[in-house]
Amino acid sequence: MKAILINQLKTNGEVYFKLQPDNSVVYTLNHYDRSSKTYSISPVTDINKERFIKSNKPVFIGFDY
């Protein structure tokens, strides 16, 4: 598993990520909110939930899904 910043996800071609390496919840990136400078993310299992996180937050990629 590898940690990168969330603002580097699209440049690396990644779609799915985790917020913690030992967490079972897998997220996907929705959009960037320019007014609050945050990214909207949703869990893959429930796309009606939405969270906003800062662009300098490290996320974890490179796991088997």
PEZI-V570172 format. One record per helix or strand. SS is the DSSP state (H for helix, E for strand). FROM is the first residue (numbers start at 1). TO is the last residue. If there is no record, write none. Layout:
BEGIN
ss=<SS:SS>
from=<FROM:FROM>
to=<TO:TO>
END
This chain:
BEGIN
ss=<E:H:E:E:E:E:E>
from=<2:6:16:27:38:51:58>
to=<5:12:18:33:43:54:61>
END
